[in-house]
Amino acid sequence: MTETTTVSPLKTTFNYSPTNSTERPTQFSSSLGIAILSIAFIIGFPGNAFIIWTVLTRIKNRTVTCILILHLAIADIIVLLTAPFFIHLLVSGKWIFGSVVCKLCHYIGCLSMFVSIYLITFMSVDRFLAVVIPFSIQKIRTKTVIRTSVLAIWMLSTLLAIPMLFYRSLHADTSQCNPTHQSSGHIVFQYLFEFLLGFLFPFIVIVFCYLYICIRLQSLKFQSKQKTSQLVIIIVVSFALFWFPYQMINLIQVLGETISSTNTAEKFRRAALFARPNVTALAFFSSSVNPVLYTFAGGSFIRTAGVGFMAKVFEGTSSEAPSFRKVTNVFRQKSRNKSVELGTIGEVPEESKIFTANQTE
C-alpha cells in the first residue's frame, strides 16, 4: 500500500496503489495489507456486533459508560464494513466500485475516527465531573442529557468528516480511488485539520481530566478501585497507541508542505508517503481491538456467565453510583471537620443535601 505523487503547476494528486513500495506493487506488501484488513474484519466485525447485541439485549439498566461503549462499537463496526472493499482493491489492484463508493468508504473512515475520539473524550469528561462536582453531577447526568450529547457527537463528526468527500476521487485512467488536492494548501488543511480536531485537542482534554482526577483523589487520600475508570483508561490508551502514528504522519506531511528548506521538505514528504499506508492500516485495526480488550477484562466471567460474560463486564460500570457515594462521603467528612472548627457541627453541608436528594445512577 503506497501513494505515488504527481505534481503539476495547478494540481497535486496522490495516486494510491496497493503496495509498500514507492515504485510499483509488490506481492509482499499486498499480502501484508490483505492480512491486516482480513484479521481486523474477522475479529472486529463479530466482536463489535457481539458488544452491540449484549448492550441492547442483555443489559436493562445501562449506565453512561455502557451507552458510550455501545456507540463506540457502532462507530467501529461501520468502518469495518468498508474492509472488504479495500481487500478487493489489494487483491485486484483496481477500484471497481465507482466514484460514490470511493468517497463514501473514506468518508466513513473519517467519520468513525471523529466519533470514536469524541466519545472517548466524553467518557473522560464524565469521569472528571464525577470527581469535581460529585453533588451537582447527578442533576446533569440524566439519560436524556447523555443521549442528546451522543447525538450531538454524531452530528458534529458527520460535519467534520465532510472534507474527505472533496479530497477523494476516482481516476478513470488508473482505476484508483485517490486522494486529490488542488494545491499544497489543501494538503495542509486536510491533514492539519485531522491532527488538531481528531487528535491533539481531544487528547489535551483527556490528559487534563485524568491528571486532575489523580491529583484530586490523592489530595483527598481516596483510593479509587472503580472498574469503570479502569475500563475507560484502557480504551483511551489503546486508541492513542493505534492512532498516534497516523496523526504523526499527518503532521510530518504538513511540515513537508510548509517548511522553506526544499531538501528537508522533500524528505518529510517522502517519509509521509512511505509510512502512510502502514500507519493507516494500524489505525484501521484499532476498530477491532476493543472487543479483545473487553474479553480480557471479562475473562473471569466466561466460565460462569457463558455468552453473558460481556454483560458482566459492562454491569461493572454500575459501580459508578457507589463510587460517587464514596467520593461524596469524603467531601462530606471534610465539610464536617470544617464545621467542627467553626462550631457549626449541627449543620449539614448544602452540597451533601443536594447530592442526597438527587442521587440517580
C-alpha positions in Angstrom: 0.0 0.0 0.0 1.5 3.3 -1.0 0.9 6.6 -2.6 2.8 8.0 -5.6 3.0 11.7 -6.2 2.4 13.5 -9.4 3.0 17.3 -9.3 1.7 19.8 -11.9 1.6 23.6 -11.6 -2.2 23.5 -11.0 -2.8 20.3 -9.1 -1.1 17.9 -6.7 -2.5 14.4 -6.9 -1.6 11.5 -4.7 -2.2 8.3 -6.5 -2.9 5.4 -4.2 -1.7 1.9 -5.1 -1.8 -1.3 -3.0 1.9 -1.7 -2.2 4.5 -0.7 0.3 7.0 0.3 -2.4 7.1 3.8 -3.8 7.6 2.5 -7.3 5.3 -0.5 -8.0 3.2 -3.1 -6.2 5.0 -6.0 -4.5 3.4 -9.3 -3.6 4.7 -9.0 0.0 3.1 -5.6 0.7 -0.2 -6.5 -0.9 -0.3 -9.8 1.1 0.5 -7.9 4.3 -2.3 -5.4 3.7 -4.8 -8.2 2.9 -3.7 -10.0 6.1 -4.1 -6.9 8.3 -7.5 -6.0 6.9 -8.7 -9.6 7.0 -7.7 -10.1 10.6 -9.3 -6.7 11.6 -12.6 -7.7 9.9 -12.7 -11.3 11.2 -12.0 -10.2 14.8 -13.6 -6.7 14.8 -16.9 -7.2 13.0 -18.3 -10.1 15.0 -16.7 -8.7 18.2 -18.3 -5.3 17.9 -21.6 -6.9 16.8 -21.5 -9.0 20.0 -20.9 -5.9 22.0 -23.9 -4.2 20.4 -26.1 -7.3 20.9 -25.0 -7.6 24.5 -25.8 -3.9 25.4 -29.1 -3.9 23.6 -30.4 -7.3 24.8 -28.6 -8.3 28.0 -28.3 -5.1 29.9 -31.5 -3.4 31.2 -30.1 -0.6 33.3 -27.5 1.0 31.0 -25.0 3.3 32.7 -23.5 6.3 31.0 -20.3 4.4 30.2 -22.3 1.5 28.9 -24.2 3.8 26.5 -20.9 5.3 25.2 -19.3 1.9 24.7 -22.4 0.9 22.6 -21.9 3.9 20.3 -18.2 3.3 20.2 -18.9 -0.2 18.9 -21.3 1.2 16.3 -18.6 3.6 15.1 -16.1 0.7 14.8 -18.4 -1.7 13.1 -19.4 0.7 10.3 -15.8 1.4 9.4 -15.1 -2.4 9.4 -17.9 -2.8 6.8 -15.5 -1.0 4.3 -12.8 -3.6 4.8 -14.0 -5.9 2.0 -13.8 -3.1 -0.5 -10.2 -2.3 0.4 -9.3 -6.0 0.5 -10.6 -6.4 -3.1 -8.5 -3.3 -4.1 -5.4 -5.0 -2.7 -6.2 -8.3 -4.4 -7.1 -6.8 -7.9 -5.1 -3.6 -7.8 -8.1 -1.7 -9.1 -11.1 0.1 -7.6 -14.2 -1.2 -9.4 -16.9 0.1 -7.1 -17.4 3.5 -8.6 -16.8 7.1 -7.5 -19.7 7.3 -4.9 -18.5 4.2 -3.0 -14.9 5.5 -3.3 -15.8 8.7 -1.5 -18.2 7.0 0.9 -15.7 4.4 2.2 -13.2 7.1 3.0 -15.8 9.4 4.5 -17.0 6.6 6.8 -13.4 6.0 8.0 -13.0 9.7 8.8 -16.5 9.8 10.5 -15.6 6.8 12.6 -12.3 8.5 13.7 -14.1 11.6 14.9 -16.9 9.8 16.6 -14.5 7.5 18.4 -12.2 10.2 19.8 -15.1 12.4 20.9 -16.9 9.5 22.6 -13.7 8.7 24.4 -13.3 12.4 25.3 -16.8 12.4 26.6 -16.1 9.4 28.8 -13.1 11.2 30.3 -15.0 14.4 30.9 -17.7 12.3 32.6 -15.1 10.8 35.0 -13.7 14.3 35.6 -17.1 15.8 36.5 -17.8 12.8 38.8 -14.9 13.9 40.9 -15.0 17.6 40.6 -18.7 18.1 41.2 -20.0 14.8 42.6 -23.0 16.6 44.1 -24.3 18.6 41.2 -23.4 16.0 38.5 -26.4 13.9 39.5 -28.8 16.6 38.3 -27.0 16.9 34.9 -26.2 13.2 34.3 -29.6 12.0 33.1 -30.2 9.6 30.3 -31.8 12.4 28.2 -28.8 14.6 28.5 -26.4 11.7 27.7 -28.4 10.7 24.6 -28.6 14.3 23.4 -24.8 14.6 23.9 -24.2 11.4 22.0 -26.4 12.6 19.1 -24.5 15.9 19.1 -21.2 14.0 18.8 -22.5 12.0 15.8 -23.8 15.2 14.1 -20.6 17.1 14.7 -18.5 14.2 13.4 -20.7 14.0 10.3 -19.8 17.6 9.6 -16.1 17.3 10.4 -15.7 14.4 8.0 -17.2 16.3 5.0 -13.7 17.5 3.7 -12.9 13.8 3.0 -15.6 13.8 0.3 -13.7 16.5 -1.6 -10.3 15.0 -1.2 -11.0 11.6 -2.7 -11.9 10.9 -6.3 -11.9 8.0 -8.7 -9.4 8.4 -11.5 -10.7 6.5 -14.5 -7.3 6.3 -16.2 -5.7 4.3 -13.3 -8.9 2.8 -11.8 -7.8 4.1 -8.4 -9.6 5.8 -5.5 -7.0 8.5 -5.0 -6.5 11.4 -2.5 -6.6 14.5 -4.7 -5.5 18.0 -3.7 -5.7 21.1 -5.9 -2.7 22.7 -4.1 -0.3 22.3 -1.2 -2.7 24.5 0.9 -5.4 21.8 0.6 -2.9 19.2 1.8 -2.0 21.3 4.8 -5.7 22.0 5.6 -6.8 18.3 5.4 -4.0 16.8 7.5 -3.7 19.6 10.0 -7.5 19.6 10.4 -7.4 15.9 11.2 -4.5 16.3 13.5 -5.9 19.2 15.6 -9.5 18.2 15.8 -9.2 14.5 15.6 -6.3 14.0 18.0 -4.5 16.9 19.6 -7.3 19.0 21.1 -9.3 16.0 22.3 -6.3 14.4 23.9 -5.4 17.6 25.7 -8.8 17.5 27.3 -8.4 13.8 28.1 -5.0 14.2 29.7 -6.1 17.2 31.7 -9.1 15.3 33.0 -7.2 12.3 34.3 -4.3 14.4 35.7 -6.8 16.4 37.6 -8.7 13.3 38.8 -5.4 11.7 40.1 -4.3 14.9 41.9 -7.8 15.5 43.4 -8.2 11.9 44.7 -4.7 11.9 46.1 -5.4 15.2 47.9 -8.4 13.5 49.5 -6.5 10.4 50.2 -9.1 8.5 48.3 -8.1 5.3 46.7 -10.4 4.6 43.7 -10.6 1.0 42.5 -13.5 1.7 40.2 -13.8 -0.7 37.3 -15.4 2.0 35.1 -12.4 4.3 35.2 -10.1 1.4 34.6 -12.1 0.3 31.5 -12.2 3.9 30.2 -8.5 4.3 30.6 -7.8 1.1 28.7 -10.0 2.3 25.9 -8.2 5.7 25.8 -4.7 4.1 25.8 -5.5 1.6 23.1 -7.0 4.3 20.9 -3.9 6.6 21.4 -1.5 3.7 20.6 -3.2 2.9 17.3 -3.9 6.4 16.1 -0.7 8.2 17.3 1.5 7.0 14.4 -1.2 8.0 11.8 -1.5 11.5 13.3 2.2 12.0 13.4 2.4 11.2 9.7 -0.3 13.8 9.1 1.9 16.3 11.0 5.0 15.3 9.0 3.2 15.7 5.8 2.1 19.2 6.9 5.7 20.1 7.7 6.7 18.8 4.3 4.4 21.4 2.7 5.2 24.3 4.9 8.9 24.4 5.7 11.1 26.6 3.4 14.0 24.2 3.0 13.4 22.3 -0.2 15.6 19.3 0.7 14.1 18.9 4.1 10.6 19.4 2.8 11.2 16.6 0.2 12.4 14.3 2.9 9.3 14.9 5.0 7.1 14.3 2.0 8.8 11.0 1.1 8.7 9.8 4.8 5.0 10.5 4.9 4.4 8.9 1.5 6.3 5.8 2.6 4.8 5.4 6.1 1.1 6.4 5.5 -0.1 3.0 4.2 1.2 1.2 7.2 0.0 3.7 9.8 -3.4 3.8 8.1 -3.7 0.0 8.4 -2.7 0.3 12.1 -5.4 2.9 12.7 -7.9 0.8 10.8 -7.0 -2.1 13.1 -8.0 0.0 16.2 -11.6 -0.6 15.3 -11.2 -4.3 16.1 -9.2 -4.1 19.3 -11.8 -3.1 21.8 -13.8 -6.4 21.8 -10.5 -8.1 22.5 -9.8 -5.8 25.4 -13.2 -6.3 26.9 -12.8 -10.1 26.6 -9.6 -10.0 28.6 -11.3 -7.7 31.1 -14.1 -10.2 31.5 -12.1 -13.4 31.3 -13.0 -14.4 34.8 -16.8 -14.3 33.9 -16.6 -16.6 30.8 -16.9 -19.9 32.7 -19.7 -18.7 35.0 -21.7 -16.5 32.6 -21.1 -18.0 29.2 -22.1 -15.7 26.4 -23.3 -13.3 29.0 -19.8 -12.6 30.2 -19.6 -9.3 28.3 -22.7 -8.1 30.1 -20.9 -8.8 33.4 -18.1 -6.6 32.3 -20.4 -3.7 31.4 -22.5 -4.3 34.5 -19.4 -3.5 36.4 -19.9 0.1 35.3 -22.9 0.2 37.6 -20.3 0.8 40.3 -20.5 4.4 39.2 -23.1 5.1 41.9 -21.1 3.5 44.8 -18.1 5.4 43.6 -20.0 8.7 43.7 -21.1 7.9 47.2 -17.6 7.2 48.3 -16.3 10.5 46.9 -19.3 12.3 48.4 -18.6 10.8 51.8 -15.1 12.1 51.7 -16.3 15.5 50.8 -18.9 15.4 53.5 -16.4 14.4 56.1 -14.1 17.2 55.1 -17.0 19.6 55.3 -18.0 18.2 58.7 -14.5 18.7 60.0 -14.5 22.3 58.9 -17.9 22.7 60.5 -16.4 21.5 63.8 -13.7 24.1 63.6 -16.4 26.7 63.1 -18.6 25.4 65.8 -21.5 24.5 63.5 -21.4 20.7 63.8 -25.2 20.5 63.7 -25.4 21.9 60.2 -25.5 19.6 57.2 -23.4 20.9 54.2 -25.7 22.2 51.5 -23.8 20.2 48.9 -24.5 17.0 50.8 -28.2 17.8 50.8 -28.2 18.3 47.1 -26.4 15.1 46.4 -28.6 13.0 48.6 -31.8 14.4 47.1 -30.7 13.9 43.5 -28.8 10.6 43.6 -29.6 8.6 40.5 -27.3 6.1 38.8 
